[in-house]
Amino acid sequence: MAEAHQAVAFQFTVTPDGVDFRLSREALKHVYLSGINSWKKRLIRIKNGILRGVYPGSPTSWLVVIMATVGSSFCNVDISLGLVSCIQRCLPQGCGPYQTPQTRALLSMAIFSTGVWVTGIFFFR
């Protein structure tokens, strides 16, 4: 019977003076750690789902495509054939304090690069 009382994390008894609560710190610690482990497993499942969804590609290849696009724009070579400027015109202007022309240009290059990367993934599939 002593083992059963040790396994209980929460006990209360009603007395004429009031209610007496007892919490087992060890059991609560194990409940907390199991919650942490379940969230870790959930995040790993999400990450694996994303990696499986873009299988022929990888996050590294996505970064390479973005770096190639940004690098070519710094060398004044337009590999997008004007699509980056079209995307930049479609973006809202001045929505926040960080919406500088450089930020809008980088965001439009990232959008273009992501489209090229996704198109490449569908092509290789």
N, CA and C atoms as an extended XYZ file, in Angstrom:
375
Properties=species:S:1:pos:R:3:atomname:S:1:resname:S:1:resid:I:1 pbc="F F F"
N         0.817       -1.187        0.000 N   MET     1
C         0.000        0.000        0.000 CA  MET     1
C         0.866        1.257        0.000 C   MET     1
N         2.057        1.168        0.543 N   ALA     2
C         2.941        2.326        0.579 CA  ALA     2
C         3.365        2.720       -0.830 C   ALA     2
N         3.571        1.729       -1.724 N   GLU     3
C         3.968        2.042       -3.088 CA  GLU     3
C         2.841        2.769       -3.813 C   GLU     3
N         1.610        2.429       -3.537 N   ALA     4
C         0.485        3.089       -4.179 CA  ALA     4
C         0.405        4.550       -3.757 C   ALA     4
N         0.673        4.829       -2.496 N   HIS     5
C         0.652        6.222       -2.040 CA  HIS     5
C         1.804        7.018       -2.647 C   HIS     5
N         2.933        6.373       -2.902 N   GLN     6
C         4.056        7.079       -3.506 CA  GLN     6
C         3.790        7.374       -4.975 C   GLN     6
N         2.996        6.562       -5.631 N   ALA     7
C         2.723        6.750       -7.053 CA  ALA     7
C         1.725        7.869       -7.302 C   ALA     7
N         0.988        8.285       -6.290 N   VAL     8
C        -0.025        9.315       -6.445 CA  VAL     8
C         0.647       10.682       -6.364 C   VAL     8
N         0.406       11.500       -7.375 N   ALA     9
C         1.041       12.812       -7.409 CA  ALA     9
C         0.247       13.843       -6.619 C   ALA     9
N        -1.047       13.630       -6.491 N   PHE    10
C        -1.904       14.626       -5.870 CA  PHE    10
C        -2.843       13.935       -4.895 C   PHE    10
N        -2.812       14.377       -3.652 N   GLN    11
C        -3.702       13.831       -2.637 CA  GLN    11
C        -4.339       14.988       -1.885 C   GLN    11
N        -5.561       14.775       -1.494 N   PHE    12
C        -6.169       15.761       -0.605 CA  PHE    12
C        -7.057       15.038        0.391 C   PHE    12
N        -7.130       15.590        1.574 N   THR    13
C        -7.994       15.058        2.621 CA  THR    13
C        -8.818       16.207        3.172 C   THR    13
N       -10.050       15.884        3.462 N   VAL    14
C       -10.945       16.883        4.016 CA  VAL    14
C       -11.003       16.673        5.519 C   VAL    14
N       -10.653       17.693        6.255 N   THR    15
C       -10.665       17.640        7.720 CA  THR    15
C       -11.613       18.720        8.224 C   THR    15
N       -11.951       18.689        9.502 N   PRO    16
C       -12.809       19.758       10.038 CA  PRO    16
C       -12.137       21.133        9.945 C   PRO    16
N       -10.802       21.156        9.874 N   ASP    17
C       -10.085       22.431        9.773 CA  ASP    17
C       -10.040       22.964        8.342 C   ASP    17
N       -10.302       22.114        7.372 N   GLY    18
C       -10.237       22.539        5.974 CA  GLY    18
C        -9.761       21.393        5.094 C   GLY    18
N        -9.223       21.746        3.956 N   VAL    19
C        -8.738       20.763        2.997 CA  VAL    19
C        -7.214       20.773        3.031 C   VAL    19
N        -6.632       19.568        3.089 N   ASP    20
C        -5.177       19.421        3.121 CA  ASP    20
C        -4.716       18.861        1.774 C   ASP    20
N        -3.865       19.606        1.085 N   PHE    21
C        -3.337       19.173       -0.215 CA  PHE    21
C        -1.926       18.643       -0.051 C   PHE    21
N        -1.627       17.587       -0.774 N   ARG    22
C        -0.267       17.040       -0.816 CA  ARG    22
C         0.100       16.796       -2.271 C   ARG    22
N         1.232       17.332       -2.655 N   LEU    23
C         1.717       17.158       -4.023 CA  LEU    23
C         3.049       16.437       -3.975 C   LEU    23
N         3.202       15.427       -4.803 N   SER    24
C         4.467       14.713       -4.905 CA  SER    24
C         5.313       15.398       -5.975 C   SER    24
N         6.407       16.003       -5.559 N   ARG    25
C         7.271       16.721       -6.505 CA  ARG    25
C         7.877       15.777       -7.545 C   ARG    25
N         8.231       14.584       -7.131 N   GLU    26
C         8.842       13.628       -8.053 CA  GLU    26
C         7.872       13.232       -9.166 C   GLU    26
N         6.617       12.960       -8.783 N   ALA    27
C         5.623       12.578       -9.788 CA  ALA    27
C         5.314       13.753      -10.721 C   ALA    27
N         5.221       14.968      -10.168 N   LEU    28
C         4.986       16.140      -11.001 CA  LEU    28
C         6.162       16.398      -11.943 C   LEU    28
N         7.365       16.111      -11.457 N   LYS    29
C         8.557       16.259      -12.304 CA  LYS    29
C         8.491       15.296      -13.485 C   LYS    29
N         8.066       14.065      -13.246 N   HIS    30
C         7.949       13.087      -14.327 CA  HIS    30
C         6.848       13.464      -15.320 C   HIS    30
N         5.754       14.024      -14.817 N   VAL    31
C         4.687       14.488      -15.708 CA  VAL    31
C         5.211       15.625      -16.583 C   VAL    31
N         5.963       16.551      -15.985 N   TYR    32
C         6.547       17.669      -16.730 CA  TYR    32
C         7.522       17.170      -17.794 C   TYR    32
N         8.395       16.232      -17.414 N   LEU    33
C         9.375       15.708      -18.366 CA  LEU    33
C         8.711       14.931      -19.505 C   LEU    33
N         7.625       14.223      -19.205 N   SER    34
C         6.919       13.510      -20.276 CA  SER    34
C         6.267       14.503      -21.241 C   SER    34
N         5.786       15.622      -20.722 N   GLY    35
C         5.241       16.663      -21.592 CA  GLY    35
C         6.312       17.261      -22.493 C   GLY    35
N         7.490       17.497      -21.944 N   ILE    36
C         8.606       18.019      -22.741 CA  ILE    36
C         8.979       17.018      -23.836 C   ILE    36
N         9.058       15.734      -23.486 N   ASN    37
C         9.398       14.708      -24.478 CA  ASN    37
C         8.354       14.620      -25.582 C   ASN    37
N         7.074       14.753      -25.223 N   SER    38
C         6.031       14.672      -26.244 CA  SER    38
C         6.123       15.862      -27.194 C   SER    38
N         6.441       17.048      -26.692 N   TRP    39
C         6.594       18.213      -27.574 CA  TRP    39
C         7.819       18.070      -28.461 C   TRP    39
N         8.897       17.505      -27.924 N   LYS    40
C        10.082       17.260      -28.751 CA  LYS    40
C         9.746       16.319      -29.895 C   LYS    40
N         9.026       15.235      -29.586 N   LYS    41
C         8.646       14.281      -30.625 CA  LYS    41
C         7.722       14.924      -31.648 C   LYS    41
N         6.806       15.787      -31.199 N   ARG    42
C         5.895       16.462      -32.112 CA  ARG    42
C         6.665       17.382      -33.058 C   ARG    42
N         7.637       18.132      -32.533 N   LEU    43
C         8.440       19.019      -33.369 CA  LEU    43
C         9.290       18.230      -34.363 C   LEU    43
N         9.815       17.086      -33.929 N   ILE    44
C        10.591       16.239      -34.839 CA  ILE    44
C         9.699       15.705      -35.952 C   ILE    44
N         8.452       15.341      -35.616 N   ARG    45
C         7.517       14.874      -36.645 CA  ARG    45
C         7.197       15.979      -37.648 C   ARG    45
N         7.037       17.214      -37.163 N   ILE    46
C         6.769       18.343      -38.056 CA  ILE    46
C         7.958       18.566      -38.986 C   ILE    46
N         9.175       18.545      -38.408 N   LYS    47
C        10.383       18.738      -39.221 CA  LYS    47
C        10.515       17.646      -40.270 C   LYS    47
N        10.281       16.401      -39.883 N   ASN    48
C        10.366       15.293      -40.838 CA  ASN    48
C         9.298       15.397      -41.917 C   ASN    48
N         8.115       15.864      -41.554 N   GLY    49
C         7.060       16.056      -42.541 CA  GLY    49
C         7.441       17.099      -43.577 C   GLY    49
N         8.075       18.175      -43.130 N   ILE    50
C         8.520       19.208      -44.067 CA  ILE    50
C         9.616       18.656      -44.969 C   ILE    50
N        10.580       17.947      -44.385 N   LEU    51
C        11.675       17.404      -45.190 CA  LEU    51
C        11.193       16.355      -46.177 C   LEU    51
N        10.184       15.561      -45.787 N   ARG    52
C         9.621       14.581      -46.725 CA  ARG    52
C         8.828       15.262      -47.821 C   ARG    52
N         8.191       16.384      -47.497 N   GLY    53
C         7.380       17.095      -48.479 CA  GLY    53
C         8.186       17.733      -49.590 C   GLY    53
N         9.434       18.100      -49.297 N   VAL    54
C        10.291       18.737      -50.297 CA  VAL    54
C        11.454       17.820      -50.642 C   VAL    54
N        11.167       16.512      -50.742 N   TYR    55
C        12.227       15.497      -50.777 CA  TYR    55
C        13.372       15.751      -51.752 C   TYR    55
N        13.159       15.912      -53.033 N   PRO    56
C        14.374       16.046      -53.854 CA  PRO    56
C        15.191       17.265      -53.463 C   PRO    56
N        14.535       18.259      -52.897 N   GLY    57
C        15.239       19.446      -52.449 CA  GLY    57
C        15.571       19.341      -50.978 C   GLY    57
N        16.338       20.306      -50.522 N   SER    58
C        16.682       20.362      -49.100 CA  SER    58
C        16.752       21.823      -48.695 C   SER    58
N        16.697       22.108      -47.406 N   PRO    59
C        16.834       23.501      -46.974 CA  PRO    59
C        18.163       24.121      -47.420 C   PRO    59
N        19.200       23.308      -47.519 N   THR    60
C        20.482       23.827      -47.974 CA  THR    60
C        20.410       24.257      -49.439 C   THR    60
N        19.743       23.462      -50.265 N   SER    61
C        19.617       23.841      -51.675 CA  SER    61
C        18.773       25.099      -51.826 C   SER    61
N        17.774       25.275      -50.949 N   TRP    62
C        16.965       26.495      -50.962 CA  TRP    62
C        17.839       27.705      -50.665 C   TRP    62
N        18.715       27.581      -49.660 N   LEU    63
C        19.615       28.688      -49.329 CA  LEU    63
C        20.588       28.976      -50.468 C   LEU    63
N        21.043       27.941      -51.171 N   VAL    64
C        21.953       28.140      -52.301 CA  VAL    64
C        21.249       28.932      -53.407 C   VAL    64
N        19.995       28.600      -53.681 N   VAL    65
C        19.245       29.321      -54.720 CA  VAL    65
C        19.054       30.776      -54.310 C   VAL    65
N        18.726       31.026      -53.041 N   ILE    66
C        18.562       32.402      -52.569 CA  ILE    66
C        19.883       33.158      -52.658 C   ILE    66
N        20.978       32.524      -52.232 N   MET    67
C        22.277       33.197      -52.294 CA  MET    67
C        22.676       33.498      -53.733 C   MET    67
N        22.365       32.605      -54.671 N   ALA    68
C        22.682       32.855      -56.075 CA  ALA    68
C        21.877       34.042      -56.608 C   ALA    68
N        20.616       34.138      -56.232 N   THR    69
C        19.777       35.247      -56.702 CA  THR    69
C        20.249       36.573      -56.118 C   THR    69
N        20.491       36.584      -54.810 N   VAL    70
C        20.944       37.818      -54.159 CA  VAL    70
C        22.336       38.199      -54.655 C   VAL    70
N        23.208       37.221      -54.811 N   GLY    71
C        24.555       37.501      -55.306 CA  GLY    71
C        24.543       38.058      -56.719 C   GLY    71
N        23.682       37.532      -57.558 N   SER    72
C        23.610       38.050      -58.930 CA  SER    72
C        23.067       39.477      -58.949 C   SER    72
N        22.167       39.799      -58.032 N   SER    73
C        21.644       41.169      -58.008 CA  SER    73
C        22.710       42.144      -57.522 C   SER    73
N        23.584       41.713      -56.619 N   PHE    74
C        24.665       42.585      -56.181 CA  PHE    74
C        25.697       42.792      -57.287 C   PHE    74
N        25.787       41.850      -58.228 N   CYS    75
C        26.695       41.984      -59.383 CA  CYS    75
C        25.993       42.653      -60.556 C   CYS    75
N        24.782       43.162      -60.331 N   ASN    76
C        23.980       43.827      -61.363 CA  ASN    76
C        23.678       42.917      -62.546 C   ASN    76
N        23.422       41.647      -62.264 N   VAL    77
C        22.998       40.689      -63.275 CA  VAL    77
C        21.599       40.220      -62.892 C   VAL    77
N        20.644       40.406      -63.796 N   ASP    78
C        19.255       40.037      -63.494 CA  ASP    78
C        18.972       38.650      -64.060 C   ASP    78
N        19.071       37.625      -63.196 N   ILE    79
C        18.796       36.269      -63.658 CA  ILE    79
C        17.304       35.955      -63.644 C   ILE    79
N        16.514       36.849      -63.046 N   SER    80
C        15.077       36.604      -62.955 CA  SER    80
C        14.318       37.137      -64.161 C   SER    80
N        15.025       37.800      -65.065 N   LEU    81
C        14.409       38.374      -66.263 CA  LEU    81
C        13.281       39.352      -65.921 C   LEU    81
N        13.466       40.125      -64.869 N   GLY    82
C        12.505       41.154      -64.489 CA  GLY    82
C        11.434       40.705      -63.524 C   GLY    82
N        11.393       39.436      -63.142 N   LEU    83
C        10.345       38.968      -62.229 CA  LEU    83
C        10.520       39.514      -60.816 C   LEU    83
N        11.755       39.732      -60.395 N   VAL    84
C        11.983       40.261      -59.048 CA  VAL    84
C        11.409       41.667      -58.938 C   VAL    84
N        11.588       42.489      -59.961 N   SER    85
C        11.035       43.845      -59.917 CA  SER    85
C         9.505       43.815      -59.968 C   SER    85
N         8.919       42.862      -60.691 N   CYS    86
C         7.448       42.724      -60.706 CA  CYS    86
C         6.928       42.323      -59.333 C   CYS    86
N         7.627       41.392      -58.688 N   ILE    87
C         7.228       40.976      -57.333 CA  ILE    87
C         7.381       42.146      -56.374 C   ILE    87
N         8.444       42.919      -56.543 N   GLN    88
C         8.686       44.055      -55.663 CA  GLN    88
C         7.595       45.110      -55.815 C   GLN    88
N         7.093       45.311      -57.024 N   ARG    89
C         6.003       46.272      -57.224 CA  ARG    89
C         4.705       45.782      -56.595 C   ARG    89
N         4.519       44.455      -56.509 N   CYS    90
C         3.289       43.902      -55.937 CA  CYS    90
C         3.292       43.916      -54.411 C   CYS    90
N         4.467       44.040      -53.805 N   LEU    91
C         4.543       44.065      -52.342 CA  LEU    91
C         3.995       45.388      -51.820 C   LEU    91
N         3.328       45.364      -50.647 N   PRO    92
C         2.822       46.624      -50.087 CA  PRO    92
C         3.978       47.543      -49.686 C   PRO    92
N         3.749       48.832      -49.855 N   GLN    93
C         4.810       49.795      -49.558 CA  GLN    93
C         4.589       50.419      -48.191 C   GLN    93
N         5.645       50.482      -47.407 N   GLY    94
C         5.622       51.206      -46.141 CA  GLY    94
C         4.674       50.667      -45.097 C   GLY    94
N         4.545       49.351      -44.970 N   CYS    95
C         3.645       48.784      -43.968 CA  CYS    95
C         4.232       48.860      -42.568 C   CYS    95
N         5.525       48.915      -42.457 N   GLY    96
C         6.149       48.926      -41.142 CA  GLY    96
C         7.419       49.763      -41.163 C   GLY    96
N         8.026       49.928      -40.010 N   PRO    97
C         9.241       50.744      -39.955 CA  PRO    97
C        10.432       50.087      -40.639 C   PRO    97
N        10.365       48.780      -40.886 N   TYR    98
C        11.482       48.077      -41.492 CA  TYR    98
C        11.284       47.863      -42.990 C   TYR    98
N        10.274       48.484      -43.578 N   GLN    99
C        10.000       48.315      -45.002 CA  GLN    99
C        10.804       49.321      -45.811 C   GLN    99
N        12.100       49.145      -45.841 N   THR   100
C        12.960       49.979      -46.675 CA  THR   100
C        13.004       49.377      -48.075 C   THR   100
N        13.471       50.129      -49.058 N   PRO   101
C        13.576       49.555      -50.421 CA  PRO   101
C        14.487       48.328      -50.464 C   PRO   101
N        15.539       48.311      -49.646 N   GLN   102
C        16.435       47.154      -49.628 CA  GLN   102
C        15.724       45.924      -49.067 C   GLN   102
N        14.922       46.116      -48.037 N   THR   103
C        14.182       45.005      -47.443 CA  THR   103
C        13.175       44.456      -48.440 C   THR   103
N        12.490       45.345      -49.137 N   ARG   104
C        11.517       44.898      -50.141 CA  ARG   104
C        12.209       44.156      -51.275 C   ARG   104
N        13.414       44.611      -51.661 N   ALA   105
C        14.151       43.934      -52.725 CA  ALA   105
C        14.582       42.539      -52.275 C   ALA   105
N        15.082       42.424      -51.040 N   LEU   106
C        15.498       41.113      -50.523 CA  LEU   106
C        14.308       40.170      -50.385 C   LEU   106
N        13.170       40.694      -49.925 N   LEU   107
C        11.972       39.865      -49.789 CA  LEU   107
C        11.489       39.380      -51.157 C   LEU   107
N        11.517       40.259      -52.152 N   SER   108
C        11.081       39.842      -53.485 CA  SER   108
C        12.052       38.824      -54.080 C   SER   108
N        13.358       38.953      -53.799 N   MET   109
C        14.321       37.953      -54.267 CA  MET   109
C        14.098       36.611      -53.576 C   MET   109
N        13.756       36.648      -52.288 N   ALA   110
C        13.483       35.407      -51.566 CA  ALA   110
C        12.229       34.727      -52.109 C   ALA   110
N        11.213       35.512      -52.441 N   ILE   111
C         9.984       34.939      -53.006 CA  ILE   111
C        10.272       34.326      -54.372 C   ILE   111
N        11.038       35.038      -55.211 N   PHE   112
C        11.389       34.506      -56.527 CA  PHE   112
C        12.212       33.227      -56.391 C   PHE   112
N        13.195       33.242      -55.489 N   SER   113
C        14.057       32.069      -55.301 CA  SER   113
C        13.274       30.879      -54.792 C   SER   113
N        12.325       31.119      -53.892 N   THR   114
C        11.493       30.031      -53.393 CA  THR   114
C        10.659       29.432      -54.514 C   THR   114
N        10.132       30.286      -55.390 N   GLY   115
C         9.375       29.783      -56.540 CA  GLY   115
C        10.232       28.952      -57.476 C   GLY   115
N        11.457       29.397      -57.721 N   VAL   116
C        12.367       28.629      -58.575 CA  VAL   116
C        12.699       27.299      -57.920 C   VAL   116
N        12.921       27.314      -56.618 N   TRP   117
C        13.271       26.095      -55.880 CA  TRP   117
C        12.122       25.092      -55.915 C   TRP   117
N        10.903       25.566      -55.664 N   VAL   118
C         9.727       24.677      -55.686 CA  VAL   118
C         9.489       24.145      -57.094 C   VAL   118
N         9.687       24.983      -58.114 N   THR   119
C         9.557       24.521      -59.487 CA  THR   119
C        10.579       23.439      -59.793 C   THR   119
N        11.796       23.604      -59.319 N   GLY   120
C        12.821       22.576      -59.502 CA  GLY   120
C        12.459       21.278      -58.822 C   GLY   120
N        11.875       21.367      -57.632 N   ILE   121
C        11.457       20.153      -56.906 CA  ILE   121
C        10.394       19.411      -57.713 C   ILE   121
N         9.373       20.140      -58.220 N   PHE   122
C         8.333       19.492      -59.006 CA  PHE   122
C         8.891       18.927      -60.304 C   PHE   122
N         9.873       19.616      -60.883 N   PHE   123
C        10.495       19.123      -62.116 CA  PHE   123
C        11.245       17.806      -61.873 C   PHE   123
N        11.978       17.723      -60.774 N   PHE   124
C        12.750       16.507      -60.489 CA  PHE   124
C        11.879       15.349      -60.035 C   PHE   124
N        10.703       15.626      -59.517 N   ARG   125
C         9.800       14.546      -59.120 CA  ARG   125
C         9.268       13.866      -60.355 C   ARG   125
